[in-house]
Amino acid sequence: MTTTGENSKRWWILISIGLFAFMSNLDASIVNIAMPIMAKQLAVSMAQIEWVVSGYLIVVSALLLFFGKLGDLYGKIRVFRLGTVVFILGSFLSDWQWTFSFLLVGRVIQGIGAAMTLSNTYGITTATFSVNERGRAMGLIGTFVAFGAVAGPGIGGLVLSQLSWGYIFWINVPIGILAVLLGQLVLPKSEVAATDKQIDWRGFVAFTALITSFFLAILIGQEVGYLKPVPGLLMMVAVISAIMFIRTERRVAAPLMPLSIFKIKPFSYGVGAATLIFMSNFFTVVLMPFYLEDVRGFSAGKAGLLLVIFPIVMMIIGPIGGVLADHFNPAKIVTIGLSLVALSQLGVFFLGLTSSMWLYVGITVVMAIGTGLFQSPNSDIVMSVVAKDQLGSAGSINALARNIGMVSGTALATSVLFAVMSVVAGTKVTTYVATQPGWFVTGMHVAFIVSFGLIVGALGLSLRQGELSLGK
């Protein structure tokens, strides 16, 4: 994909695409800490304001495969460039703070741009770097991605301590423009695209219906109960759409998602592990702001400083994980990282109403080190085992795994939390009860035991991945 001159700019290419990977993932979580303020200013309920987050994630997830395929057909860089402009436009519109409907339009446009960039980020990286440098490159990209995904509450808290909520979107505009200008200088001007321009429209419709109905079933079921008619009907639509999608992908000549890619076991195990660790990460993203602000009584600014420890440590460890992946068996580094994350999940059980904040800091640092060591080598394995003409599809599946993990982790964390709180209270609880902080702490402890189980599952997949890499 790159010429000799372009190859000399490869690290600048990485920074250019990495900035958008960071911003696209940041915007999936940064809104969480601002939702109470946004709901009050826009005069909408908390249930309505949640669509600012959910709508973004649904749009991104529904379109990732489509834009990944377009990247394979028409050029990954071409689709990525257009996505950067769309994302900046959506960020600019989201900042205006006019009406709730206008904000949702801005978030949908943001989601479209994010899907265009995220679906091609890993493909561009894999095609740009040689095998002996790919671990470090994936390390940096993995750091940008994971840093954005978990940094939202921390950065959002810091922004809100000084500025209005619109600035959580506006900060994307100058950073995005800088990334676009850098991309104009360093990204290759053209690349070889596929000659066969077939697009699997039936598969696209079925997949969009699958993602939309599945996420809506989770989000609505969380509010009204999963056994109610609406969530049940939506889940039926999701199942039917999944069957139609699989049947279509098996029959068409140019499928939206080449199902044969999942026959590559290191790829499948890596994607599965990535889904599980992002689910686990979002237990922290969702629950820790409540613990710090409500249980411990810290301001948004102080909570933001504590929450930003995770992404800062990850930013340092991610590239180190990439270097280690270049020199050692990547699967072994993945296993070490997951083991540290599992240890940190058990450590949360010792956080209580009056526990030392140094304990919180220690648990957070261990969790961040483990996550940083996992992300880079795992992405390296996933993207290195597929054919070049499937890099776009593989990258979009990898990004889709993260988004499914984010949405599912959010729903699972809060569902377990409120279920346990309801049992302790003897009545249904669906929010934080200020007079009973102990209820929340008990629910949080049980939730992180569930999170520990997710990491154990990811660890099992990584061990199997390691066995395959050793030829067992």
KAMO-V542149 format. One record per backbone hydrogen bond with DSSP energy under -1.0 kcal/mol. CO is the residue of the C=O (numbers start at 0). NH is the residue of the N-H. Records with the same first field share a line. If there is no record, write none. Layout:
# KAMO-V542149
CO->NH + NH
This chain:
# KAMO-V542149
2->6
3->7
5->8
6->9
8->12
9->13
10->14
11->15
12->16
13->17
14->18
16->20
17->21
18->22
19->23
20->24
21->25
22->26
24->27
25->28 + 29
28->31
30->33
33->37
34->38
35->39
36->40
37->41
38->43
44->48
45->49
47->50
48->51
49->53
50->54
52->56
53->57
54->58
55->59
56->60
57->61
58->62
59->63
62->66
63->67
64->68
65->69
66->70
67->71
68->72
69->73
70->74
74->78
75->79
76->80
77->81
78->82
79->83
80->84
81->85
82->86
83->87
84->88
85->89
86->90
87->91
88->92
89->93
92->95
98->102
99->103
100->104
101->105
102->106
103->107
104->108
105->109
106->110
107->111
108->112
109->113
110->114
111->115
112->116
113->117
114->118
116->119
119->123
120->124
121->125
122->126
123->127
124->128
129->132 + 133
132->136
133->137
134->138
135->139
136->140
137->141
138->142
139->143
140->144
141->145
142->146
143->147
144->148
145->149
146->150
150->154
151->155
152->156
153->157
154->158
155->159
156->160
158->161 + 162
163->166
164->167
165->168 + 169
166->170
168->171
169->172
170->174
171->175
172->176
173->177
174->178
175->179
176->180
177->181
178->182
179->183
180->184
181->185
182->186
198->200
199->203
200->204
201->205
202->206
203->207
204->208
205->209
206->210
207->211
208->212
209->213
210->214
211->215
212->216
213->217
214->218
215->219
216->220
217->221
219->223
220->224
224->227
227->231
228->232
229->233
230->234
231->235
232->236
233->237
234->238
235->239
236->240
237->241
238->242
239->243
240->244
241->245
242->246
243->247
244->248
245->249
247->251
257->260
258->261
259->262
260->263
262->264
263->267
264->268
265->269
266->270
267->271
268->272
269->273
270->274
271->275
272->276
273->277
274->278
275->279
276->280
277->281
279->282 + 283
280->284
281->285
282->286
283->287
286->290
287->291
288->292
289->293 + 294
290->295
291->297
298->302
299->303
300->304
301->305
302->306
303->307
307->311
308->312
309->313
310->314
311->315
312->316
313->317
316->320
317->321
318->322
319->323
320->324
321->325
322->326
323->327
328->332
329->333
330->334
331->335
332->336
333->337
334->338
335->339
336->340
337->341
338->342
339->343
340->344
341->345
342->346
343->347
345->348
346->349
347->350
355->359
356->360
357->361
358->362
359->363
360->364
361->365
362->366
363->367
364->368
365->369
366->370
367->371
368->372
369->373
370->374
371->375
373->377
374->378
375->379
376->380
377->381
378->382
379->383
380->384
386->389
387->390
389->393
390->394
391->395
392->396
393->397
394->398
395->399
396->400
397->401
398->402
399->403
400->404
401->405
402->406
403->407
404->408
405->409
406->410
407->411
408->412
409->413
410->414
411->415
412->416
413->417
414->418
415->419
416->420
417->421
418->422
419->423
420->424
421->425
432->435
435->438
436->440
437->441
438->442
439->443
440->444
441->445
442->446
443->447
444->448
445->449
446->450
447->451
448->452
449->453
450->454
451->455
452->456
453->457
454->458
455->459
456->460
457->461
458->462
459->463
460->464
461->465
462->466
463->467
464->468
465->469
466->471
467->470
